[in-house]
Structure formats: C-alpha cells, structure tokens
C-alpha cells in the first residue's frame, strides 16, 4: 500500500479524523485517540498493536521496526517499500483502530456508535 491508499483506508473507519498536530508531514488519524501516524515525506506508517504480536511482526518483516518516537513495546513503524502485503497492512490498521476503540470510555464508545 502507498500513502494515499493508507489514508483512504483509514478514513473509511467510523469516527476517524485526520490532522497535522505535530508538523506538516506527519498525518495523524484519530478515533478520539491516535491510532495511526502516516509520514508523507518518508513513506512510513506507525500503528499500535499487541506487544507480543509486534515482536513477531518485527521478526518476519525487515520493514517493520519498533515505533519511531513512540512506545516501542506497543507501536510499530512500517516502511512502505512494498515488502509488507496490502492485506496485512489493512489488518494492522484494523487492529490498531480496534485497540483504540476498545480503550475508550463508555461515553466515548456510545458517541462513536451514534455516528
């Protein structure tokens, strides 16, 4: 997947917003909380996942490294060089989004359901 495909896929998720809170080249996707950071200038994406799965992913794909400027236990940064299959990228985006939704308080989850 490329930068635009990832952007389009993230925006299909319920309640997602996009913004540039850090700089002009890092696009951040939130569902109340941040679940995806997309580097527009370096073609990298950072996603949250289960710590054990992160270790496994890093062992299988050289393009997946510990999260850049993020909690390295919970976040991975993925170089968009074509070595990580599109179906896996979508799965990882889904999992990151799901982890954030799961962590929301009840009121936030209800707001999300009502969108």
N, CA, C and O atoms as CSV, one atom per row, in Angstrom:
chain,resi,resn,atom,element,x,y,z
A,1,UNK,N,N,0.843,-1.184,0.000
A,1,UNK,CA,C,0.000,0.000,0.000
A,1,UNK,C,C,0.888,1.248,0.000
A,1,UNK,O,O,1.989,1.253,0.550
A,2,UNK,N,N,0.380,2.285,-0.624
A,2,UNK,CA,C,1.110,3.544,-0.606
A,2,UNK,C,C,0.430,4.520,0.356
A,2,UNK,O,O,-0.584,4.192,0.972
A,3,UNK,N,N,0.989,5.702,0.476
A,3,UNK,CA,C,0.493,6.697,1.425
A,3,UNK,C,C,-0.980,7.017,1.188
A,3,UNK,O,O,-1.765,7.048,2.135
A,4,UNK,N,N,-1.360,7.253,-0.060
A,4,UNK,CA,C,-2.746,7.623,-0.362
A,4,UNK,C,C,-3.712,6.473,-0.097
A,4,UNK,O,O,-4.822,6.702,0.384
A,5,UNK,N,N,-3.314,5.252,-0.400
A,5,UNK,CA,C,-4.176,4.099,-0.113
A,5,UNK,C,C,-4.395,3.928,1.387
A,5,UNK,O,O,-5.498,3.604,1.825
A,6,UNK,N,N,-3.349,4.145,2.165
A,6,UNK,CA,C,-3.488,4.044,3.618
A,6,UNK,C,C,-4.402,5.156,4.124
A,6,UNK,O,O,-5.268,4.913,4.965
A,7,UNK,N,N,-4.217,6.356,3.622
A,7,UNK,CA,C,-5.078,7.479,4.030
A,7,UNK,C,C,-6.536,7.160,3.734
A,7,UNK,O,O,-7.398,7.310,4.600
A,8,UNK,N,N,-6.807,6.725,2.518
A,8,UNK,CA,C,-8.186,6.410,2.133
A,8,UNK,C,C,-8.765,5.302,3.006
A,8,UNK,O,O,-9.926,5.379,3.408
A,9,UNK,N,N,-7.973,4.275,3.304
A,9,UNK,CA,C,-8.461,3.165,4.122
A,9,UNK,C,C,-8.758,3.620,5.547
A,9,UNK,O,O,-9.784,3.245,6.116
A,10,UNK,N,N,-7.878,4.419,6.122
A,10,UNK,CA,C,-8.105,4.912,7.485
A,10,UNK,C,C,-9.388,5.728,7.560
A,10,UNK,O,O,-10.123,5.640,8.544
A,11,UNK,N,N,-9.659,6.512,6.539
A,11,UNK,CA,C,-10.841,7.371,6.549
A,11,UNK,C,C,-12.150,6.600,6.378
A,11,UNK,O,O,-13.225,7.171,6.559
A,12,UNK,N,N,-12.077,5.315,6.032
A,12,UNK,CA,C,-13.297,4.504,5.948
A,12,UNK,C,C,-13.776,4.060,7.325
A,12,UNK,O,O,-14.909,3.606,7.478
A,13,UNK,N,N,-12.914,4.192,8.319
A,13,UNK,CA,C,-13.253,3.752,9.674
A,13,UNK,C,C,-14.203,4.757,10.326
A,13,UNK,O,O,-14.096,5.964,10.110
A,14,UNK,N,N,-15.108,4.250,11.103
A,14,UNK,CA,C,-16.124,5.074,11.757
A,14,UNK,C,C,-15.500,6.044,12.763
A,14,UNK,O,O,-14.719,5.646,13.626
A,15,UNK,N,N,-15.860,7.326,12.634
A,15,UNK,CA,C,-15.432,8.338,13.586
A,15,UNK,C,C,-14.013,8.839,13.435
A,15,UNK,O,O,-13.510,9.532,14.319
A,16,UNK,N,N,-13.358,8.508,12.342
A,16,UNK,CA,C,-11.955,8.881,12.169
A,16,UNK,C,C,-11.822,10.320,11.673
A,16,UNK,O,O,-12.559,10.766,10.793
A,17,UNK,N,N,-10.862,11.031,12.264
A,17,UNK,CA,C,-10.486,12.360,11.804
A,17,UNK,C,C,-9.007,12.340,11.448
A,17,UNK,O,O,-8.253,11.488,11.918
A,18,UNK,N,N,-8.607,13.283,10.617
A,18,UNK,CA,C,-7.197,13.399,10.253
A,18,UNK,C,C,-6.737,14.827,10.517
A,18,UNK,O,O,-7.499,15.780,10.357
A,19,UNK,N,N,-5.486,14.956,10.921
A,19,UNK,CA,C,-4.935,16.283,11.199
A,19,UNK,C,C,-3.408,16.218,11.163
A,19,UNK,O,O,-2.814,15.147,11.044
A,20,UNK,N,N,-2.791,17.400,11.271
A,20,UNK,CA,C,-1.335,17.525,11.316
A,20,UNK,C,C,-0.932,18.187,12.643
A,20,UNK,O,O,-0.486,19.334,12.632
A,21,UNK,N,N,-1.077,17.501,13.777
A,21,UNK,CA,C,-0.791,18.143,15.063
A,21,UNK,C,C,0.698,18.341,15.363
A,21,UNK,O,O,1.046,19.173,16.201
A,22,UNK,N,N,1.574,17.599,14.700
A,22,UNK,CA,C,3.000,17.652,15.016
A,22,UNK,C,C,3.795,18.507,14.033
A,22,UNK,O,O,4.608,19.339,14.438
A,23,UNK,N,N,3.556,18.298,12.742
A,23,UNK,CA,C,4.256,19.037,11.696
A,23,UNK,C,C,3.465,18.898,10.396
A,23,UNK,O,O,2.391,18.298,10.379
A,24,UNK,N,N,3.994,19.451,9.317
A,24,UNK,CA,C,3.263,19.441,8.040
A,24,UNK,C,C,3.425,18.137,7.258
A,24,UNK,O,O,2.818,17.975,6.200
A,25,UNK,N,N,4.229,17.215,7.760
A,25,UNK,CA,C,4.491,15.990,7.009
A,25,UNK,C,C,4.039,14.719,7.706
A,25,UNK,O,O,4.166,13.631,7.144
A,26,UNK,N,N,3.511,14.836,8.924
A,26,UNK,CA,C,3.033,13.656,9.647
A,26,UNK,C,C,1.525,13.774,9.827
A,26,UNK,O,O,1.035,14.548,10.650
A,27,UNK,N,N,0.811,12.993,9.044
A,27,UNK,CA,C,-0.646,12.969,9.097
A,27,UNK,C,C,-1.072,11.999,10.189
A,27,UNK,O,O,-0.642,10.845,10.207
A,28,UNK,N,N,-1.923,12.472,11.103
A,28,UNK,CA,C,-2.354,11.668,12.235
A,28,UNK,C,C,-3.841,11.347,12.095
A,28,UNK,O,O,-4.660,12.227,11.832
A,29,UNK,N,N,-4.166,10.086,12.273
A,29,UNK,CA,C,-5.560,9.631,12.242
A,29,UNK,C,C,-5.975,9.282,13.657
A,29,UNK,O,O,-5.264,8.587,14.383
A,30,UNK,N,N,-7.152,9.785,14.034
A,30,UNK,CA,C,-7.657,9.556,15.387
A,30,UNK,C,C,-9.089,9.048,15.328
A,30,UNK,O,O,-9.866,9.403,14.442
A,31,UNK,N,N,-9.408,8.212,16.293
A,31,UNK,CA,C,-10.781,7.903,16.639
A,31,UNK,C,C,-10.856,8.272,18.118
A,31,UNK,O,O,-10.793,7.412,18.996
A,32,UNK,N,N,-10.990,9.544,18.363
A,32,UNK,CA,C,-10.857,10.216,19.647
A,32,UNK,C,C,-9.385,10.215,20.077
A,32,UNK,O,O,-8.847,11.266,20.428
A,33,UNK,N,N,-8.741,9.067,20.055
A,33,UNK,CA,C,-7.304,8.954,20.338
A,33,UNK,C,C,-6.585,8.528,19.056
A,33,UNK,O,O,-7.195,7.987,18.133
A,34,UNK,N,N,-5.293,8.781,19.022
A,34,UNK,CA,C,-4.470,8.485,17.850
A,34,UNK,C,C,-4.321,6.966,17.649
A,34,UNK,O,O,-4.031,6.227,18.590
A,35,UNK,N,N,-4.529,6.519,16.389
A,35,UNK,CA,C,-4.283,5.102,16.088
A,35,UNK,C,C,-3.333,4.902,14.914
A,35,UNK,O,O,-2.868,3.786,14.682
A,36,UNK,N,N,-3.038,5.964,14.169
A,36,UNK,CA,C,-2.171,5.829,13.002
A,36,UNK,C,C,-1.450,7.144,12.736
A,36,UNK,O,O,-2.063,8.212,12.745
A,37,UNK,N,N,-0.149,7.059,12.499
A,37,UNK,CA,C,0.651,8.203,12.070
A,37,UNK,C,C,1.210,7.860,10.706
A,37,UNK,O,O,1.789,6.790,10.520
A,38,UNK,N,N,1.043,8.750,9.761
A,38,UNK,CA,C,1.460,8.494,8.382
A,38,UNK,C,C,2.455,9.562,7.955
A,38,UNK,O,O,2.110,10.739,7.857
A,39,UNK,N,N,3.683,9.147,7.702
A,39,UNK,CA,C,4.722,10.074,7.256
A,39,UNK,C,C,4.603,10.309,5.761
A,39,UNK,O,O,4.819,9.399,4.961
A,40,UNK,N,N,4.262,11.528,5.391
A,40,UNK,CA,C,4.076,11.843,3.978
A,40,UNK,C,C,5.403,12.017,3.245
A,40,UNK,O,O,5.481,11.776,2.041
A,41,UNK,N,N,6.438,12.430,3.959
A,41,UNK,CA,C,7.729,12.657,3.305
A,41,UNK,C,C,8.648,11.444,3.338
A,41,UNK,O,O,9.555,11.341,2.512
A,42,UNK,N,N,8.436,10.530,4.269
A,42,UNK,CA,C,9.336,9.373,4.360
A,42,UNK,C,C,8.647,8.036,4.105
A,42,UNK,O,O,9.262,6.981,4.260
A,43,UNK,N,N,7.369,8.078,3.713
A,43,UNK,CA,C,6.616,6.860,3.394
A,43,UNK,C,C,6.726,5.799,4.487
A,43,UNK,O,O,7.140,4.663,4.254
A,44,UNK,N,N,6.337,6.220,5.689
A,44,UNK,CA,C,6.285,5.313,6.834
A,44,UNK,C,C,4.933,5.464,7.507
A,44,UNK,O,O,4.319,6.530,7.468
A,45,UNK,N,N,4.484,4.393,8.120
A,45,UNK,CA,C,3.252,4.435,8.897
A,45,UNK,C,C,3.530,3.797,10.253
A,45,UNK,O,O,4.235,2.793,10.346
A,46,UNK,N,N,2.970,4.389,11.296
A,46,UNK,CA,C,3.119,3.833,12.643
A,46,UNK,C,C,1.747,3.420,13.146
A,46,UNK,O,O,0.782,4.180,13.068
A,47,UNK,N,N,1.682,2.185,13.669
A,47,UNK,CA,C,0.427,1.601,14.122
A,47,UNK,C,C,0.624,0.910,15.470
A,47,UNK,O,O,1.696,0.383,15.770
A,48,UNK,N,N,-0.423,0.928,16.258
A,48,UNK,CA,C,-0.399,0.281,17.572
A,48,UNK,C,C,-0.800,-1.186,17.422
A,48,UNK,O,O,-1.609,-1.537,16.563
A,49,UNK,N,N,-0.217,-2.039,18.275
A,49,UNK,CA,C,-0.611,-3.443,18.265
A,49,UNK,C,C,-0.215,-4.080,19.592
A,49,UNK,O,O,0.433,-3.456,20.432
A,50,UNK,N,N,-0.614,-5.321,19.759
A,50,UNK,CA,C,-0.284,-6.111,20.931
A,50,UNK,C,C,1.236,-6.296,20.997
A,50,UNK,O,O,1.847,-6.635,19.984
A,51,UNK,N,N,1.858,-6.085,22.155
A,51,UNK,CA,C,3.315,-6.204,22.261
A,51,UNK,C,C,3.889,-7.527,21.753
A,51,UNK,O,O,4.925,-7.532,21.088
A,52,UNK,N,N,3.236,-8.637,22.055
A,52,UNK,CA,C,3.747,-9.935,21.583
A,52,UNK,C,C,3.667,-10.055,20.070
A,52,UNK,O,O,4.578,-10.580,19.431
A,53,UNK,N,N,2.572,-9.565,19.503
A,53,UNK,CA,C,2.442,-9.605,18.043
A,53,UNK,C,C,3.474,-8.689,17.397
A,53,UNK,O,O,3.995,-9.004,16.327
A,54,UNK,N,N,3.777,-7.561,18.032
A,54,UNK,CA,C,4.782,-6.656,17.487
A,54,UNK,C,C,6.129,-7.344,17.345
A,54,UNK,O,O,6.813,-7.174,16.336
A,55,UNK,N,N,6.508,-8.112,18.341
A,55,UNK,CA,C,7.780,-8.844,18.290
A,55,UNK,C,C,7.779,-9.818,17.117
A,55,UNK,O,O,8.755,-9.919,16.373
A,56,UNK,N,N,6.674,-10.526,16.968
A,56,UNK,CA,C,6.543,-11.495,15.873
A,56,UNK,C,C,6.624,-10.798,14.507
A,56,UNK,O,O,7.316,-11.274,13.606
A,57,UNK,N,N,5.926,-9.686,14.358
A,57,UNK,CA,C,5.936,-8.950,13.085
A,57,UNK,C,C,7.339,-8.457,12.744
A,57,UNK,O,O,7.772,-8.549,11.596
A,58,UNK,N,N,8.034,-7.944,13.725
A,58,UNK,CA,C,9.398,-7.442,13.504
A,58,UNK,C,C,10.345,-8.553,13.092
A,58,UNK,O,O,11.274,-8.330,12.316
A,59,UNK,N,N,10.108,-9.751,13.612
A,59,UNK,CA,C,10.960,-10.896,13.264
A,59,UNK,C,C,10.728,-11.357,11.827
A,59,UNK,O,O,11.647,-11.870,11.189
A,60,UNK,N,N,9.503,-11.179,11.305
A,60,UNK,CA,C,9.164,-11.668,9.975
A,60,UNK,C,C,9.358,-10.646,8.856
A,60,UNK,O,O,9.538,-11.028,7.700
A,61,UNK,N,N,9.323,-9.364,9.180
A,61,UNK,CA,C,9.398,-8.327,8.147
A,61,UNK,C,C,10.462,-7.299,8.514
A,61,UNK,O,O,10.360,-6.642,9.550
A,62,UNK,N,N,11.460,-7.159,7.687
A,62,UNK,CA,C,12.517,-6.177,7.965
A,62,UNK,C,C,11.999,-4.744,7.856
A,62,UNK,O,O,12.617,-3.824,8.393
A,63,UNK,N,N,10.887,-4.545,7.179
A,63,UNK,CA,C,10.303,-3.206,7.039
A,63,UNK,C,C,9.527,-2.783,8.282
A,63,UNK,O,O,9.104,-1.631,8.381
A,64,UNK,N,N,9.334,-3.692,9.227
A,64,UNK,CA,C,8.612,-3.374,10.458
A,64,UNK,C,C,9.617,-3.259,11.593
A,64,UNK,O,O,10.313,-4.215,11.937
A,65,UNK,N,N,9.671,-2.061,12.165
A,65,UNK,CA,C,10.629,-1.768,13.227
A,65,UNK,C,C,9.878,-1.199,14.442
A,65,UNK,O,O,8.714,-0.816,14.324
A,66,UNK,N,N,10.531,-1.144,15.592
A,66,UNK,CA,C,9.876,-0.533,16.755
A,66,UNK,C,C,9.440,0.900,16.447
A,66,UNK,O,O,10.099,1.606,15.684
A,67,UNK,N,N,8.349,1.313,17.035
A,67,UNK,CA,C,7.762,2.620,16.756
A,67,UNK,C,C,8.735,3.773,16.879
A,67,UNK,O,O,9.394,3.931,17.906
A,68,UNK,N,N,8.825,4.569,15.846
A,68,UNK,CA,C,9.707,5.724,15.808
A,68,UNK,C,C,9.110,6.843,16.655
A,68,UNK,O,O,8.015,7.320,16.356
A,69,UNK,N,N,9.802,7.264,17.695
A,69,UNK,CA,C,9.337,8.293,18.639
A,69,UNK,C,C,8.040,7.905,19.352
A,69,UNK,O,O,7.265,8.774,19.750
A,70,UNK,N,N,7.810,6.624,19.509
A,70,UNK,CA,C,6.601,6.119,20.163
A,70,UNK,C,C,6.997,5.030,21.152
A,70,UNK,O,O,8.156,4.618,21.190
A,71,UNK,N,N,6.051,4.566,21.944
A,71,UNK,CA,C,6.302,3.465,22.859
A,71,UNK,C,C,6.640,2.230,22.019
A,71,UNK,O,O,5.778,1.688,21.328
A,72,UNK,N,N,7.869,1.803,22.085
A,72,UNK,CA,C,8.359,0.729,21.205
A,72,UNK,C,C,7.759,-0.631,21.515
A,72,UNK,O,O,7.840,-1.550,20.700
A,73,UNK,N,N,7.165,-0.761,22.675
A,73,UNK,CA,C,6.506,-2.017,23.022
A,73,UNK,C,C,5.155,-2.121,22.312
A,73,UNK,O,O,4.769,-3.199,21.860
A,74,UNK,N,N,4.448,-1.011,22.217
A,74,UNK,CA,C,3.080,-1.024,21.702
A,74,UNK,C,C,2.940,-0.543,20.254
A,74,UNK,O,O,1.904,-0.769,19.630
A,75,UNK,N,N,3.957,0.110,19.723
A,75,UNK,CA,C,3.855,0.684,18.381
A,75,UNK,C,C,4.940,0.148,17.461
A,75,UNK,O,O,6.076,-0.083,17.876
A,76,UNK,N,N,4.562,-0.045,16.202
A,76,UNK,CA,C,5.497,-0.391,15.132
A,76,UNK,C,C,5.502,0.724,14.105
A,76,UNK,O,O,4.485,1.381,13.881
A,77,UNK,N,N,6.639,0.933,13.489
A,77,UNK,CA,C,6.739,1.803,12.329
A,77,UNK,C,C,7.048,0.905,11.141
A,77,UNK,O,O,7.935,0.055,11.204
A,78,UNK,N,N,6.305,1.103,10.055
A,78,UNK,CA,C,6.415,0.242,8.885
A,78,UNK,C,C,6.845,1.071,7.689
A,78,UNK,O,O,6.193,2.052,7.332
A,79,UNK,N,N,7.933,0.674,7.081
A,79,UNK,CA,C,8.396,1.337,5.866
A,79,UNK,C,C,7.517,0.862,4.708
A,79,UNK,O,O,7.326,-0.339,4.513
A,80,UNK,N,N,6.993,1.807,3.952
A,80,UNK,CA,C,6.107,1.472,2.838
A,80,UNK,C,C,6.940,1.226,1.578
A,80,UNK,O,O,6.935,2.021,0.638
A,81,UNK,N,N,7.651,0.103,1.592
A,81,UNK,CA,C,8.533,-0.240,0.478
A,81,UNK,C,C,8.017,-1.430,-0.339
A,81,UNK,O,O,8.729,-1.957,-1.193
A,82,UNK,N,N,6.790,-1.843,-0.076
A,82,UNK,CA,C,6.191,-2.928,-0.847
A,82,UNK,C,C,6.446,-4.321,-0.302
A,82,UNK,O,O,5.953,-5.297,-0.869
A,83,UNK,N,N,7.196,-4.443,0.775
A,83,UNK,CA,C,7.506,-5.782,1.291
A,83,UNK,C,C,6.458,-6.312,2.267
A,83,UNK,O,O,6.416,-7.512,2.538
A,84,UNK,N,N,5.615,-5.429,2.796
A,84,UNK,CA,C,4.525,-5.867,3.672
A,84,UNK,C,C,3.262,-5.905,2.820
A,84,UNK,O,O,2.847,-4.869,2.302
A,85,UNK,N,N,2.638,-7.076,2.661
A,85,UNK,CA,C,1.470,-7.213,1.786
A,85,UNK,C,C,0.314,-6.283,2.179
A,85,UNK,O,O,0.120,-5.975,3.355
A,86,UNK,N,N,-0.443,-5.847,1.176
A,86,UNK,CA,C,-1.567,-4.924,1.393
A,86,UNK,C,C,-2.583,-5.500,2.376
A,86,UNK,O,O,-3.097,-4.777,3.230
A,87,UNK,N,N,-2.874,-6.791,2.262
A,87,UNK,CA,C,-3.860,-7.394,3.169
A,87,UNK,C,C,-3.380,-7.333,4.617
A,87,UNK,O,O,-4.191,-7.146,5.524
A,88,UNK,N,N,-2.072,-7.487,4.848
A,88,UNK,CA,C,-1.529,-7.389,6.194
A,88,UNK,C,C,-1.564,-5.940,6.679
A,88,UNK,O,O,-1.860,-5.691,7.848
A,89,UNK,N,N,-1.269,-4.990,5.807
A,89,UNK,CA,C,-1.341,-3.578,6.185
A,89,UNK,C,C,-2.756,-3.223,6.645
A,89,UNK,O,O,-2.928,-2.548,7.661
A,90,UNK,N,N,-3.761,-3.671,5.905
A,90,UNK,CA,C,-5.153,-3.405,6.290
A,90,UNK,C,C,-5.480,-4.056,7.631
A,90,UNK,O,O,-6.152,-3.460,8.473
A,91,UNK,N,N,-5.004,-5.267,7.817
A,91,UNK,CA,C,-5.227,-5.975,9.079
A,91,UNK,C,C,-4.595,-5.214,10.245
A,91,UNK,O,O,-5.192,-5.096,11.315
A,92,UNK,N,N,-3.385,-4.699,10.032
A,92,UNK,CA,C,-2.693,-3.961,11.085
A,92,UNK,C,C,-3.389,-2.631,11.390
A,92,UNK,O,O,-3.451,-2.215,12.547
A,93,UNK,N,N,-3.904,-1.975,10.368
A,93,UNK,CA,C,-4.679,-0.750,10.576
A,93,UNK,C,C,-5.940,-1.078,11.369
A,93,UNK,O,O,-6.287,-0.375,12.318
A,94,UNK,N,N,-6.622,-2.153,10.970
A,94,UNK,CA,C,-7.842,-2.578,11.683
A,94,UNK,C,C,-7.551,-2.866,13.155
A,94,UNK,O,O,-8.318,-2.473,14.033
A,95,UNK,N,N,-6.450,-3.547,13.416
A,95,UNK,CA,C,-6.101,-3.910,14.790
A,95,UNK,C,C,-5.758,-2.670,15.612
A,95,UNK,O,O,-6.155,-2.571,16.773
A,96,UNK,N,N,-5.030,-1.730,15.026
A,96,UNK,CA,C,-4.684,-0.502,15.734
A,96,UNK,C,C,-5.948,0.292,16.066
A,96,UNK,O,O,-6.118,0.758,17.193
A,97,UNK,N,N,-6.821,0.439,15.089
A,97,UNK,CA,C,-8.102,1.125,15.293
A,97,UNK,C,C,-8.906,0.420,16.391
A,97,UNK,O,O,-9.450,1.072,17.283
A,98,UNK,N,N,-8.977,-0.902,16.322
A,98,UNK,CA,C,-9.734,-1.682,17.294
A,98,UNK,C,C,-9.205,-1.547,18.712
A,98,UNK,O,O,-9.984,-1.464,19.661
A,99,UNK,N,N,-7.889,-1.523,18.861
A,99,UNK,CA,C,-7.300,-1.353,20.191
A,99,UNK,C,C,-7.672,0.000,20.790
A,99,UNK,O,O,-7.952,0.104,21.985
A,100,UNK,N,N,-7.673,1.024,19.960
A,100,UNK,CA,C,-8.021,2.355,20.460
A,100,UNK,C,C,-9.502,2.415,20.814
A,100,UNK,O,O,-9.862,2.947,21.864
A,101,UNK,N,N,-10.358,1.883,19.963
A,101,UNK,CA,C,-11.796,1.876,20.260
A,101,UNK,C,C,-12.056,1.119,21.560
A,101,UNK,O,O,-12.850,1.555,22.394
A,102,UNK,N,N,-11.391,-0.002,21.722
A,102,UNK,CA,C,-11.564,-0.811,22.935
A,102,UNK,C,C,-11.143,-0.043,24.183
A,102,UNK,O,O,-11.698,-0.268,25.258
A,103,UNK,N,N,-10.178,0.856,24.060
A,103,UNK,CA,C,-9.666,1.592,25.220
A,103,UNK,C,C,-10.503,2.816,25.584
A,103,UNK,O,O,-10.267,3.446,26.615
A,104,UNK,N,N,-11.479,3.154,24.742
A,104,UNK,CA,C,-12.301,4.333,25.005
A,104,UNK,C,C,-13.221,4.098,26.197
A,104,UNK,O,O,-13.611,2.965,26.481
A,105,UNK,N,N,-13.557,5.166,26.880
A,105,UNK,CA,C,-14.514,5.046,27.978
A,105,UNK,C,C,-15.915,4.857,27.396
A,105,UNK,O,O,-16.144,5.129,26.218
A,106,UNK,N,N,-16.832,4.397,28.211
A,106,UNK,CA,C,-18.185,4.062,27.751
A,106,UNK,C,C,-18.849,5.219,27.003
A,106,UNK,O,O,-19.444,5.011,25.945
A,107,UNK,N,N,-18.754,6.418,27.538
A,107,UNK,CA,C,-19.377,7.583,26.898
A,107,UNK,C,C,-18.818,7.801,25.493
A,107,UNK,O,O,-19.566,8.095,24.561
A,108,UNK,N,N,-17.515,7.657,25.348
A,108,UNK,CA,C,-16.880,7.831,24.031
A,108,UNK,C,C,-17.325,6.735,23.064
A,108,UNK,O,O,-17.557,7.003,21.885
A,109,UNK,N,N,-17.444,5.499,23.560
A,109,UNK,CA,C,-17.894,4.398,22.717
A,109,UNK,C,C,-19.322,4.636,22.256
A,109,UNK,O,O,-19.660,4.357,21.106
A,110,UNK,N,N,-20.164,5.150,23.149
A,110,UNK,CA,C,-21.557,5.452,22.776
A,110,UNK,C,C,-21.610,6.549,21.725
A,110,UNK,O,O,-22.394,6.464,20.780
A,111,UNK,N,N,-20.787,7.578,21.879
A,111,UNK,CA,C,-20.712,8.650,20.886
A,111,UNK,C,C,-20.305,8.094,19.527
A,111,UNK,O,O,-20.862,8.477,18.498
A,112,UNK,N,N,-19.346,7.205,19.530
A,112,UNK,CA,C,-18.864,6.586,18.290
A,112,UNK,C,C,-19.964,5.745,17.647
A,112,UNK,O,O,-20.136,5.784,16.429
A,113,UNK,N,N,-20.705,4.992,18.443
A,113,UNK,CA,C,-21.789,4.170,17.905
A,113,UNK,C,C,-22.881,5.019,17.272
A,113,UNK,O,O,-23.535,4.583,16.325
A,114,UNK,N,N,-23.086,6.237,17.791
A,114,UNK,CA,C,-24.151,7.101,17.304
A,114,UNK,C,C,-23.765,7.931,16.086
A,114,UNK,O,O,-24.569,8.732,15.608
A,115,UNK,N,N,-22.580,7.757,15.590
A,115,UNK,CA,C,-22.159,8.496,14.384
A,115,UNK,C,C,-22.760,7.913,13.139
A,115,UNK,O,O,-22.511,8.411,12.041
